[in-house]
């Protein structure tokens, strides 16, 4: 990137946390006359180069939307294929991620997942727990509305037990009850395949995230596309709800 490239005001040019809605696997497969499972396999392969660019660029956290709460409504054959693919990804990739110093985490409900898959997830988290390079968070059976309701129930239970009063519930305390409360909120949210919506993904945490929509189908979203997204982010002027009058010096 040249020195003349505009930089985001008052914030680092590299996002600390990138969230990705990986859309377009089915359309990628359909365009090639393949089964949807082939598109999902290609989508899994696309994670590797994207994560590599993020790691090399200094991104601290990458969160990918792998399986939403609503995805259970898809055809049962597709759901089973997705679960097998997820298990295969953990078996084939986690050891390399561990060698690369990547910490693997999961967010979402786990109760509907098979016991074997839950065990793989727990092993992956335990193996990589002490790694200090980029963190890879995989959202599985996750929905932003569920996240908010789950947080509200936790706080309501604390009030019921007398550990907290309703008046003590403010934005910071509510945020602490949400998924990934120990991590910075996403600075950048990327969605592929041309759709321009966030589809119930991290609704609270994305309040002031920069949004980047790519027409590229997820399996085709590689190093060049990820680099372009990071460059676009570097040119954003993030104000977090405030404004800077023309001619007012940056602080």
Secondary structure, 3 states (H helix, E strand, C coil): CCCCCCCCCCCCCCCCEEEEECCCHHHHHHHCCCCHHHHHHHHHHHHHHHHHHHHHHCCCEEEEEEEEHHHHHCCHHHHHHHHHHHHHHHHHHHHHHHHCCCEEEEECCCCCCCHHHHHHHHHHHHHHCCCCCCEEEEEEEECHHHHHHHHHHHHHHHHHCCCCCHHHCCHHHHHHCCCCCCCCCCCEEEECCCCCCCCCCCCCCCCCCEEEECCCCHHHCCHHHHHHHHHHHHCCCCCCCCCCCCCCCCC
